[in-house]
């Protein structure tokens, strides 16, 4: 049995939160923008992040198609008071991380990539017993 099968998603997200200084919160969202897990954010804020993050990745995917650049894997939004990084987990889910202004974005992206790589197989349609929609 793999780690992903035995460790609750919230705990894995919590581990991500503690892995890099400056990560303020993290959210895992389903392909339809529903909140699957969050740490470090109020529930209503986490739900908004989930919906917005999936929407941003869908927009990025559409832009990739129109420009011929392929599918969108990550989006970085830089604000005056921090950052929001959205990363695709397989096709049907996303990881959205809120980072503080001084956060090392390279370290944040590396930690996110490690998280996505480790939990990604859990989201694969054949392992969920269903098909990917859309």
Secondary structure, DSSP 8 states (H G I E B T S, - for coil): --HHHHS-HHHHHHHHHHHSTTEEEEEEEETTS-EEEEESS-HHHHHHHHHHHHHHHHHHHHHHHHHT-----EEEEEETTEEEEEEEETTTEEEEEEE-TT--HHHHHHHHHHHHHHHHHHH-HHHHTS----
